[in-house]
Amino acid sequence: MAIEVRPATRFEDVRTMVGPKRPDATVCWCLSYRIPSKQNLALRGPERGEVVKELVRQDPPPGVLAYDGDEVVGWAAVHPRADTSFARNRKIPHVDDVDVWSVWCIRVRPGHRGKGISHHLLQGAIDFARSHGAQAIEGYPVDNQGRKVDITMAYVGTRKLFEEAGFTKAADTDSVLNGFPRVLMRLDLS
């Protein structure tokens, strides 16, 4: 299996990874941390996909996609923290004033999990941020200490995943997900 990670510039592939099964369904589309909360709550059904379509056209696009050949198998949301709700999040601290990027969602399609694709996605997010001049990149995974994380809540990643990619713990947070504390993991890119 040769996994290739590329910028998320193909809307159809982003929709495959984070869009709904029914076009009128109101699902996350990975917008919860990317756009202001009021806008996120107001968007319904197909409106959400239209916002993502716009984000995919921007430079930089809203994340990276993993491919196994021509098939999209994974997604990671990564963008400058200043353009996300993490810029104002009271539960996730700011470590300093460095121009940092955030990676907050890592998803692998069913049938492709357990093959290391999340590791490829996280490395792809690092490379993407670095290629856009990021000085550092942060993630906010759960510190599950090896215990099972519910699949619907696993999108934030685990501390171990981030440590294996070279991140170190920079701070505790006041955020808890699926009963596990989230930690601020950071990697210097300068």
Buried (B, 14 or more C-beta within 10 A) or exposed (E): EEBEBBBBBBBEBBBBBBBBEEEEEEBBBBBBBBBEEEEBEEBEBEEBBEBBEEBBEEEBBBBBBBBBEEEBBBBBBBBBBEBBBBBEBEEBEBEEEBEBBBBBBBBBBEEBBEBEBBBBBBBBBBBBBBEBEBBBBBBBBBBBEEEEBEEEEBBBBBBBBBEEBEBEBBBEBEBEBBEBBBBBBBBEBE
